[in-house]
Amino acid sequence: MTPQDTSHLVALMQGLSNERKRFNAARNPQERELRAVWVRQLEKEVADEERFLGFAQIEMPEMTDEDLMAELMA
C-alpha cells in the first residue's frame, strides 16, 4: 500500500490555523464576521479533504475520569 499524499491537507490546516489567529486578532465586528465566514469555509475544506483521503472521524465515547480509570485498570 502506498502512502497517501497529504500535502494539500497540511496546507489547508495551516491556512485554517492562520485564519483562526487573524479572527482572534480582529478588531471590529465587521472584520470578525467576515473572518468567521472564512474560518467556516476552511473548516469545510479540511473536512472535505479528510473525507477524500478516507480519514474517518473518530467518535470518542463520553467518559468520566472514573470510567476511564476503571477501563485502564481492567
C-alpha positions in Angstrom: 0.0 0.0 0.0 1.4 3.4 -1.0 1.2 6.3 1.4 -1.3 9.0 0.5 -0.1 12.5 -0.3 -1.5 14.6 2.5 0.4 17.8 1.5 -2.9 19.5 0.4 -4.5 18.6 3.7 -1.5 20.0 5.6 -1.6 23.3 3.6 -5.4 23.6 4.3 -4.8 23.0 8.0 -2.0 25.6 8.1 -4.3 28.1 6.4 -7.1 27.4 8.8 -4.7 27.9 11.8 -3.6 31.2 10.3 -7.1 32.4 9.7 -8.2 31.5 13.2 -5.3 33.6 14.5 -6.5 36.5 12.3 -10.0 36.0 13.5 -8.9 36.2 17.1 -7.0 39.4 16.4 -9.8 41.1 14.6 -10.6 44.5 16.0 -14.1 45.3 14.8 -17.4 43.3 14.4 -17.4 43.5 10.6 -13.9 42.0 10.4 -14.8 39.3 12.9 -17.9 38.4 10.9 -16.0 38.2 7.6 -13.2 36.2 9.1 -15.7 33.8 10.8 -17.1 33.0 7.3 -13.6 32.3 6.1 -12.8 30.1 9.1 -16.0 28.1 8.5 -15.2 27.7 4.8 -11.7 26.5 5.6 -13.1 24.0 8.2 -15.4 22.6 5.5 -12.5 22.3 3.0 -10.4 20.4 5.6 -13.3 18.1 6.4 -13.9 17.5 2.6 -10.2 16.7 2.1 -10.2 14.3 5.0 -13.2 12.5 3.5 -11.5 12.5 0.1 -8.4 10.9 1.7 -10.5 8.3 3.5 -9.8 9.6 7.0 -12.7 8.6 9.3 -13.8 10.8 12.1 -13.0 9.0 15.4 -16.0 9.0 17.7 -14.9 9.2 21.3 -17.3 7.9 23.9 -18.3 10.2 26.7 -16.5 9.0 29.8 -15.9 10.4 33.2 -12.4 10.3 34.7 -13.6 7.5 36.9 -14.9 5.5 33.9 -11.6 6.0 32.1 -9.5 4.8 35.1 -11.8 1.8 35.5 -11.2 0.9 31.9 -7.5 1.4 32.2 -7.3 -0.8 35.3 -9.3 -3.6 33.7 
